[in-house]
Amino acid sequence: MQRLFFYLFMCCCCAVAQAQVIYAPQDSVRIEQLLRESPKGNAVLYYARQFIGVPYVAHTLEVNDPERLVVNTRELDCTTLVETTLALAKTKAEGDSTFSAFCRNLEKLRYFKGMCQGYTSRLHYFTWWMHDNLERGNITEVRPERYATASMVVNNYYMSTKPQLYKMLRLHPEWVSEVHALEQKFNGSDGYYLPEKHVGLSQAQLSPIASGDLVAIVTNKAGLDYSHLGFAVWGKDGKLHLLNASSIHGKVVEEPMTLQQYLFRAKNRLGIRCFRLNIR
C-alpha cells in the first residue's frame, strides 16, 4: 500500500483555534477544487455524492497525540463523511473557497464548542455531537411529528468500559474518567425518533425530511446511542434511501435498498433521527 505522507498546516488569518491540521497535499487540493464548483440542487447532497466510491476506512482520526484536526478525503468512515460534507456545504455557503476556511468549519463541527482542545474535546458520541451543534445553531432537528413517536433514552458507557478498543485511551488511561463523566452528563431521556416501522412511509407522510438531511441510526447495542450516520436520499421509488460510508460495501455508496430495508437487516437498528445543516 502506498505510504501516505501527512503535513502539518497552521491555518493563517482566521486560524483554526489552537489546532494544527493533519492532511495530505491531495486533500487540500480536493477540498479547494470542490469549493470552486457550483453545486446543483441541495449542496449537502451534491457534496456527499462527490465522495461516492471513496474507500471506507475506520479510525482515520486516531493519528496524532496530542489531538489535531485531521482532514482525509481519501479514506472515510460514516462520521468523517458527514463532517467533511457538512463543512464543505457550510464553507461554500459563506462564499469562501479556501482550505483554511474549510478547516475552520470542520473544527466547529467536530469538537465541543467548536474548538480542538485535546482528545476529550472531540464529540465522540453522536448524542454529544448532536447537542453541541444544536446548541451552537449549526444544525436543526427535522421530525415528522405524527410518526416520530419512539422515546429516545441514551445510556452511553461503551468508551469508558472498553478503553482498550481506543488507541488514545490505551495510551492515556487517565482520560477514561473524563470520558465517563461526559457520558453521564448526556445520558437520559432525549427526545423522540422515527421507528423503523415508519421509515418506509411515503415522502408526503415524511415531508419534513429532505434529501441531504443527516440521518442518525438509533441502536440498542449495549452502551451506545447511535450506530451509523449518513444522508437521506428520496429515491425514484418514493422511498428513503441512505448515502453512507459503508463498512459492508467497503466504500461510500448510495444504497440501492430502501432505508427501511437497511434497518431491517440488523436487529439493533431501531429507527432514525434527522437533522439539517443551517446555511443561508
C-alpha positions as CSV (number, residue, x, y, z in Angstrom):
1,M,0.0,0.0,0.0
2,Q,1.3,3.4,-0.9
3,R,2.7,5.2,2.0
4,L,0.8,8.4,3.0
5,F,2.7,11.5,3.9
6,F,0.9,13.8,6.3
7,Y,1.7,17.5,6.6
8,L,1.2,19.9,9.5
9,F,-0.6,23.1,8.4
10,M,-1.3,26.1,10.6
11,C,-4.2,28.0,9.2
12,C,-3.3,31.6,9.0
13,C,-5.6,34.7,9.2
14,C,-8.8,33.3,10.7
15,A,-6.8,30.5,12.3
16,V,-8.2,27.1,13.3
17,A,-8.4,27.6,17.1
18,Q,-5.3,26.2,18.7
19,A,-5.2,23.4,16.1
20,Q,-2.7,22.3,13.6
21,V,-4.2,20.3,10.7
22,I,-3.0,16.9,9.6
23,Y,-3.6,16.3,5.9
24,A,-2.0,15.1,2.7
25,P,-1.4,17.6,-0.2
26,Q,-4.2,15.9,-2.3
27,D,-6.7,16.6,0.5
28,S,-6.3,20.4,0.3
29,V,-6.3,20.3,-3.5
30,R,-9.5,18.2,-3.5
31,I,-11.3,20.5,-0.9
32,E,-10.5,23.7,-2.8
33,Q,-11.5,22.0,-6.1
34,L,-14.9,21.1,-4.7
35,L,-15.4,24.6,-3.2
36,R,-14.8,26.1,-6.6
37,E,-17.6,24.0,-8.1
38,S,-21.2,25.2,-8.3
39,P,-23.4,22.6,-6.5
40,K,-26.5,21.6,-8.4
41,G,-29.6,21.3,-6.2
42,N,-29.1,20.6,-2.5
43,A,-25.5,21.4,-1.6
44,V,-25.1,18.8,1.1
45,L,-26.3,16.0,-1.1
46,Y,-24.2,17.3,-4.0
47,Y,-21.0,17.2,-2.0
48,A,-21.8,13.9,-0.4
49,R,-22.2,12.4,-3.9
50,Q,-18.7,13.6,-4.8
51,F,-17.3,11.0,-2.4
52,I,-19.1,8.0,-3.8
53,G,-16.5,5.3,-4.3
54,V,-14.1,6.6,-1.7
55,P,-12.8,3.6,0.4
56,Y,-14.3,3.0,3.8
57,V,-11.5,3.2,6.5
58,A,-12.1,3.4,10.2
59,H,-10.0,5.3,12.8
60,T,-8.6,7.8,10.4
61,L,-8.8,10.5,13.2
62,E,-6.6,8.5,15.6
63,V,-3.3,9.6,14.0
64,N,-1.8,12.1,16.4
65,D,-1.1,12.6,20.1
66,P,-1.8,15.3,21.1
67,E,-5.1,15.7,19.2
68,R,-5.0,17.6,15.9
69,L,-7.7,18.3,13.3
70,V,-7.5,15.6,10.6
71,V,-8.6,16.2,7.0
72,N,-8.7,13.0,5.0
73,T,-10.7,12.9,1.8
74,R,-9.1,9.7,0.5
75,E,-10.5,7.4,3.3
76,L,-13.8,7.9,5.0
77,D,-16.0,6.4,7.7
78,C,-19.6,7.3,8.4
79,T,-18.7,10.2,10.7
80,T,-15.9,11.7,8.7
81,L,-18.1,11.6,5.5
82,V,-20.8,13.5,7.3
83,E,-18.5,16.1,8.9
84,T,-16.4,16.6,5.7
85,T,-19.6,17.1,3.6
86,L,-21.3,19.5,6.0
87,A,-18.1,21.5,6.4
88,L,-17.9,21.8,2.6
89,A,-21.5,23.0,2.3
90,K,-21.1,25.4,5.2
91,T,-17.9,26.9,3.6
92,K,-19.5,27.2,0.2
93,A,-22.5,29.0,1.7
94,E,-20.1,31.5,3.3
95,G,-18.7,32.3,-0.2
96,D,-15.2,31.0,0.7
97,S,-13.2,28.5,-1.3
98,T,-10.1,28.3,0.8
99,F,-8.8,25.2,2.6
100,S,-8.3,27.2,5.8
101,A,-12.0,28.2,5.8
102,F,-13.0,24.6,5.4
103,C,-10.7,23.6,8.3
104,R,-12.3,26.2,10.5
105,N,-15.8,24.9,9.8
106,L,-14.7,21.3,10.2
107,E,-13.3,22.1,13.6
108,K,-16.6,23.8,14.6
109,L,-18.5,20.6,13.8
110,R,-16.1,18.1,15.3
111,Y,-15.3,19.5,18.8
112,F,-17.1,20.8,21.9
113,K,-17.8,24.5,21.5
114,G,-16.1,24.3,18.1
115,M,-12.5,24.1,19.5
116,C,-10.0,21.4,19.3
117,Q,-8.6,21.2,22.8
118,G,-7.5,17.6,23.1
119,Y,-8.8,14.1,22.6
120,T,-11.7,14.5,25.1
121,S,-12.9,17.7,23.4
122,R,-13.9,15.6,20.3
123,L,-17.6,14.9,20.1
124,H,-17.1,11.1,20.2
125,Y,-20.8,10.0,20.6
126,F,-23.4,11.3,18.3
127,T,-25.5,12.5,21.3
128,W,-22.7,14.8,22.2
129,W,-22.3,15.9,18.6
130,M,-26.0,16.5,18.2
131,H,-26.5,18.6,21.3
132,D,-23.3,20.7,20.9
133,N,-24.1,21.5,17.3
134,L,-27.8,22.1,18.0
135,E,-26.8,24.5,20.8
136,R,-24.5,26.5,18.6
137,G,-27.0,26.7,15.8
138,N,-25.1,24.6,13.3
139,I,-28.0,22.2,12.8
140,T,-31.7,21.9,13.3
141,E,-33.6,18.6,14.0
142,V,-36.3,17.7,11.5
143,R,-39.0,15.4,12.7
144,P,-42.3,14.1,11.3
145,E,-44.3,14.8,14.4
146,R,-47.1,12.3,13.7
147,Y,-44.7,9.3,13.2
148,A,-41.5,10.1,15.2
149,T,-43.0,9.0,18.5
150,A,-40.5,6.5,19.9
151,S,-38.8,7.7,23.0
152,M,-35.1,8.1,22.9
153,V,-33.2,7.1,26.1
154,V,-29.5,7.5,26.0
155,N,-27.2,5.2,28.1
156,N,-23.7,5.6,26.8
157,Y,-20.9,3.8,28.5
158,Y,-19.1,1.9,25.7
159,M,-16.0,4.0,25.6
160,S,-15.4,4.2,29.3
161,T,-15.9,0.5,29.8
162,K,-13.9,-0.6,26.7
163,P,-11.0,1.8,26.7
164,Q,-8.8,-1.0,25.2
165,L,-10.6,-0.5,21.9
166,Y,-9.5,3.1,21.6
167,K,-5.9,3.8,20.8
168,M,-5.7,7.1,22.7
169,L,-7.4,5.8,25.8
170,R,-5.0,2.9,25.9
171,L,-2.2,5.4,25.8
172,H,-3.8,7.7,28.3
173,P,-5.9,5.8,30.8
174,E,-6.1,9.0,32.8
175,W,-8.6,10.3,30.3
176,V,-11.2,7.5,30.9
177,S,-12.7,9.2,33.9
178,E,-13.3,12.4,31.9
179,V,-15.0,10.4,29.2
180,H,-17.1,8.6,31.8
181,A,-18.2,12.0,33.3
182,L,-19.2,13.2,29.8
183,E,-21.2,10.0,29.2
184,Q,-23.1,10.5,32.4
185,K,-23.8,14.2,31.6
186,F,-25.6,13.4,28.4
187,N,-27.3,10.2,29.4
188,G,-31.1,10.0,30.0
189,S,-34.3,10.8,28.2
190,D,-33.5,12.6,24.9
191,G,-36.4,13.3,22.7
192,Y,-38.0,11.1,20.0
193,Y,-37.1,9.1,16.9
194,L,-38.8,7.7,13.9
195,P,-39.1,3.9,14.5
196,E,-38.2,1.5,11.7
197,K,-41.8,0.6,11.0
198,H,-42.5,4.1,9.9
199,V,-39.2,4.7,7.9
200,G,-40.8,3.2,4.8
201,L,-43.6,5.7,4.7
202,S,-44.1,7.9,1.6
203,Q,-42.4,11.3,1.0
204,A,-45.7,13.0,1.6
205,Q,-46.0,11.4,5.0
206,L,-42.4,12.1,6.0
207,S,-42.4,15.5,4.3
208,P,-40.2,17.3,6.9
209,I,-37.3,15.0,5.8
210,A,-35.5,16.2,2.7
211,S,-32.7,14.7,0.6
212,G,-29.4,15.8,2.1
213,D,-30.6,15.7,5.7
214,L,-28.3,14.0,8.1
215,V,-29.6,10.6,9.2
216,A,-28.6,9.1,12.6
217,I,-29.5,5.4,13.2
218,V,-30.7,4.7,16.7
219,T,-29.3,1.5,18.2
220,N,-30.0,-0.8,21.2
221,K,-26.4,-2.0,21.2
222,A,-25.2,-2.0,24.8
223,G,-23.5,1.2,25.8
224,L,-24.2,3.1,22.5
225,D,-26.7,5.6,21.3
226,Y,-26.4,5.6,17.5
227,S,-24.7,3.1,15.3
228,H,-24.3,4.8,12.0
229,L,-24.6,8.1,10.1
230,G,-25.4,9.0,6.5
231,F,-27.5,11.3,4.4
232,A,-31.2,10.9,3.4
233,V,-32.0,10.5,-0.3
234,W,-35.5,10.3,-1.6
235,G,-35.3,7.7,-4.4
236,K,-37.3,7.4,-7.6
237,D,-39.3,4.7,-5.8
238,G,-40.7,7.4,-3.4
239,K,-38.8,5.8,-0.5
240,L,-36.0,7.0,1.7
241,H,-32.5,5.7,0.9
242,L,-29.2,6.2,2.6
243,L,-26.0,7.7,1.2
244,N,-23.2,6.5,3.5
245,A,-19.7,5.4,4.1
246,S,-20.4,1.7,4.3
247,S,-18.2,-0.9,6.0
248,I,-20.3,-3.6,4.3
249,H,-19.6,-2.3,0.8
250,G,-16.1,-1.0,1.8
251,K,-16.7,2.4,0.3
252,V,-19.1,5.4,0.1
253,V,-22.3,4.3,-1.6
254,E,-25.8,5.4,-2.3
255,E,-27.7,2.3,-1.0
256,P,-29.9,0.7,-3.7
257,M,-32.1,-0.8,-0.9
258,T,-34.5,1.4,0.9
259,L,-33.5,2.8,4.3
260,Q,-36.2,0.7,5.9
261,Q,-34.8,-2.5,4.3
262,Y,-31.4,-1.4,5.5
263,L,-32.7,-1.1,9.1
264,F,-34.5,-4.4,8.9
265,R,-31.2,-6.2,8.1
266,A,-29.9,-5.7,11.7
267,K,-31.9,-6.2,14.9
268,N,-30.0,-3.5,16.7
269,R,-31.2,-0.8,14.3
270,L,-34.3,0.7,15.9
271,G,-35.0,3.8,13.8
272,I,-33.7,7.2,12.8
273,R,-33.4,10.8,13.7
274,C,-32.8,13.5,11.1
275,F,-31.0,16.9,11.2
276,R,-30.5,19.7,8.7
277,L,-27.4,21.9,8.3
278,N,-28.2,25.5,8.9
279,I,-26.8,27.5,6.0
280,R,-28.0,30.7,4.5
